[in-house]
């Protein structure tokens, strides 16, 4: 996959009406635009002479997020781009009091849209069952976003088998992902890098020693994922890396104590696990640009 927007590389700033148009295009199967990104080419469809589906062929658009807290952040950020015409939230999201480490769903009948998050931070006995539900073809346009590296990485020092456990889990899941990818788009989000600074992390983390070697381990795990998923039909998405790297560089101005300069966007710099919320929001924005095939201001 080309992990960047097709030239000209100009990301569009999304308004709510842009998201609505995007969902309509995905639902009605408008594949008539040239130079489509791989992410936008969602499903093979029977085309009408005009280049799109007829009105009776619109399909439910389902964005599915499976993985750890970084994937959950992408899920929540996606919701910010949706107009609240008739959004129906399940209780954890709607009440804002539910535990974060649990599944969540949101639906819009007017937008013909459903988004869901499955909390699956590490490969487990239920991982294969989750993805097996989407192996058959039906009238749903699915974009499945997953990533579950970091929790394996964080436990490496206390459990050296985490690397082999992760490798085994992804290898066993791959045949299922390939069956899912025949009818849907499956996107693995490359694990973002983190701030690997023991002094900063010790302010907020007691288990500092477990975090010192995260950066090189992230590189090793990302390389393993790329090798396993090569030529599999699974998209390896790393566009968000550019944003996160810029965020990390900005975090190192914190020792200047120039709060006015750093601003609220960097208040979570001591958090080695999660990118800053602004960086994560921009990464989700870039993902939407690719998913909706937004180039040069076109919607």
Buried (B, 14 or more C-beta within 10 A) or exposed (E): BEBEBBEEEEBBEBEEEBBBBBBBBBBBBBBEBEEBBBBBEBBEBEEEEEEBBEEEBBBBBBBBBBBBBBBBBBBBBBBEBBBEEEBEBBEBBEEEEBEEEEBBBBBBEEBBBBBBBBBBBBBEEEBBEBBEEBBEEEEBBBBBBBBBBBBBBBBBBEEEEBBEBBBEBBEEBBEBBBBBBEBBBBBBBBBBBBBBBEEBBBEEBEEBEBBBEBBEBBEEBBEBBEEBBEEBEBBBBBBBBBBBBEBBEBBEEBEEEEEEEBEEBBBBBBBBBBBBBBBBBBBBBBBBBBBBBBBEEEB
